Amino acid sequence: MTKTILIIDDEIRLTRSLSFTLRQIGYECLESHNGRQGYELALKKRPDVVLLDVRMPGMSGLEILRHLRMDMPELPVIMMSALDATRDAVEAVKQGAIEYLAKPFDMDELVQLLANTVQASGARSETQFRSEASLHDVSLLGNSPEIRHLRGLLDRAARTRLSAVYLLGELGVGRAVVARDLHQRSCGEDAPFVEVNCATLTGDFVETELFGRQGELPRPGLIEAADGGTLFLHEVEALPATAQARLLDFLDKGCLYLTPGTSGVASNVRLITTSSRDLSQCCDEGSFRRDLYLKLSMLPIKVPPLRERPQDIELLCIHFARECAIRLDQRSVQFSRAFHDGLKGYGWPGNVRELKNLIERLTILKGGEVLAETDLPADMTVRDAHAAFGIEETMRNVERDLVRDALTKAQGRKGLAAEQLGISRHALKRKMQRLGMV
């Protein structure tokens, strides 16, 4: 069945050129050079895809997009503009466009995008398609200097033959999705990606799980399963000493020995590791081999915490709102500027995971609504717990300095120090206990 493309753009020459090209490859094309007329034509003709310019007479492209999202939520819309791409792209994504093309765009790129969109719409609902499109590169979503630096590191790592990469970062920053991103950059989506938490491997089964076994009941291990791809080990510090020794031997020689002392089998595996503890400290304590630590950490890559890249929060919110709406079968939440400003002032101890959980909870409670600052939990508002904590901590530091100075002048005599501070000796003792000075 012939697919119909509606082109809404006030540049008559461009719309005719696009229509001519697209008809040549089998599409039916409709044209409109006025925003309001284009919107009405979309409602009447029900096209399969809309190509929509941002600036239009009669009704702006973003305004048309908002109306189409309400009236025809299943209709995929591709935005076009020769204006400031960053500003318009963010706004278009907010309103539900599946893609944004900056003029002048490559015709081959447009043709491929239309083919992908039409093919996807034939296989499943467009709501699902938009959800999957929004998932593209979410692990590195953002334009902050920190996330751009991370992308650069991953690109360089993907181009090397280095066998081990060590991902650093706080809980919740998304080290697992960064590991998969590095895998796709270096190995491709079709290569095996094997992920395991070493803390879940117990007793005698650890070495069997990792390295496999021979004998009457042969069993391939995780390293063999990951051949040609990536083995991602969480909490690598949980490996016992014997498994650490065999893992070091595998990294040194590039060969997998199913049984110590037997001939090795060459294996091409990139190892990505994370830890929940400081591996250097584990080495100092004697629980982790330093030579293995040095091998694993030849290329350490830090995933930045969310508080260090607050300008990325807005795009992450848009993504999580769409993803949660689809998964939970709810209407997507929208965001006010005050809500976004409130999020940027929060410290995010749980990082991206905490942000995702927040958007999921608000999608359940307030799906379809525009979120205001008052919708933020109390402990996330800058004026409440976060700011209060900062003020209280500052006051404690001031008190601690005053007590320390008084004790120094009194040469350690608490009675004299208390007198200088204008409080009783017992009050000074309680204050020192509260300030952690005893």
JODA-V891896 format. One record per helix or strand. SS is the DSSP state (A for helix, B for strand). FROM is the first residue (numbers start at 0). TO is the last residue. Records with the same first field share a line. If there is no record, write none. Layout:
SS=FROM-TO / FROM-TO
This chain:
B=3-7 / 27-31 / 48-52 / 75-80 / 98-101 / 163-167 / 192-196 / 212-212 / 218-218 / 229-233 / 254-255 / 264-265 / 269-272 / 299-301 / 333-334 / 369-370
A=11-23 / 34-44 / 60-70 / 84-94 / 106-122 / 125-133 / 137-139 / 144-158 / 174-185 / 197-199 / 204-210 / 221-224 / 235-237 / 240-252 / 278-284 / 289-298 / 305-307 / 309-327 / 336-343 / 350-365 / 372-374 / 377-379 / 381-408 / 413-420 / 424-433
